[in-house]
Amino acid sequence: MSKPQSVTVSAFVDTSASSTTTGLCHGQSGEYELTSLTMVPHGALAESGSAKYVIAVTQGSDTVATSYDTSASGNALEVGVKQSMTVSTTAGSALEFGATDVLKFVITKTGSPDSLKVQIFAAFSKVRV
């Protein structure tokens, strides 16, 4: 039986806390590179500079994607409309994840926005055994 060459994992986030951390692991043997991050909202959030969420994406202390700020132009969340997060092109080996390496999403709230309700998908491609 052959090993998968790509894998996608996901987590559902439903929070209104001032700070929340969610982690994902791909669970496959070998090293896999993070290739894309996508969110599918289950609740709407309008763009607002005073009531927002910022989602930072890391492996350990290394940033592996551009932070997603719901107050930025074009970053409002609409139910069922996917939003892409930009994976870093300069993170180097920090983009490579072993079976138990954790891809962390640190979510910080400012003001009093509605709850953040999103399904987050992380896609990985195999880089070595």
Residue pairs with C-beta under 8 A, 6 or more apart in sequence:
3 28
3 29
3 30
3 126
3 129
4 28
4 126
5 125
5 126
6 32
6 35
6 123
6 124
6 125
6 126
7 26
7 27
7 28
7 32
7 123
7 124
8 121
8 122
8 123
8 124
9 24
9 25
9 26
9 27
9 121
9 122
9 124
10 24
10 119
10 120
10 121
10 122
11 22
11 23
11 24
11 105
11 119
11 120
12 42
12 117
12 118
12 119
12 120
13 20
13 22
13 105
13 107
13 116
13 117
13 118
13 119
13 120
14 42
14 115
14 116
14 117
15 107
15 109
15 115
15 116
16 109
16 114
16 115
16 116
17 109
18 108
18 109
19 106
19 107
19 108
19 109
20 106
20 107
21 104
21 105
21 106
21 107
22 104
22 105
22 107
22 120
23 102
23 103
23 104
23 105
24 102
24 103
24 105
24 120
24 122
25 97
25 99
25 100
25 101
25 102
25 103
26 32
26 97
26 99
26 122
26 124
27 99
27 100
28 99
28 124
28 126
29 99
29 129
30 98
30 99
30 126
30 127
30 128
30 129
31 96
31 97
31 98
31 126
31 127
31 128
32 96
32 97
32 124
32 125
32 126
32 127
33 95
33 96
33 97
33 124
33 125
33 126
33 127
34 64
34 65
34 87
34 95
34 96
34 97
34 103
34 122
34 123
34 124
35 87
35 123
35 124
35 125
36 84
36 87
36 121
36 122
36 123
37 57
37 65
37 84
37 85
37 86
37 87
37 120
37 121
37 122
37 123
38 82
38 83
38 84
38 85
38 120
38 121
38 123
39 68
39 77
39 82
39 83
39 84
39 85
39 118
39 119
39 120
39 121
40 80
40 81
40 82
40 83
40 118
40 119
40 121
41 77
41 78
41 79
41 80
41 81
41 83
41 117
41 118
42 79
42 117
42 118
42 119
43 77
43 79
43 114
43 115
43 116
43 117
43 118
44 76
44 77
44 78
44 79
44 114
45 52
45 53
45 70
45 76
45 77
45 113
45 114
45 116
46 76
47 70
47 71
47 72
47 73
47 75
47 76
48 70
48 71
48 111
48 113
49 71
50 110
50 111
51 71
51 110
51 111
51 112
51 113
52 69
52 70
52 71
52 109
52 110
52 111
52 113
53 69
53 70
53 107
53 108
53 109
53 110
53 113
53 116
54 67
54 68
54 69
54 70
54 107
54 108
54 110
55 67
55 68
55 69
55 85
55 105
55 106
55 107
56 63
56 67
56 105
56 106
56 107
56 108
57 63
57 64
57 65
57 67
57 68
57 85
57 103
57 104
57 105
57 106
58 64
58 103
58 104
58 106
59 94
59 95
59 97
59 101
59 102
59 103
59 104
60 94
62 91
62 94
63 88
63 91
63 94
64 87
64 88
64 91
64 94
64 95
64 103
65 85
65 86
65 87
65 88
66 85
66 86
66 88
68 75
68 83
68 85
69 75
70 76
70 77
70 113
70 116
75 83
77 83
77 116
77 118
87 95
88 94
88 95
96 127
97 103
97 124
103 122
105 120
107 116
109 116
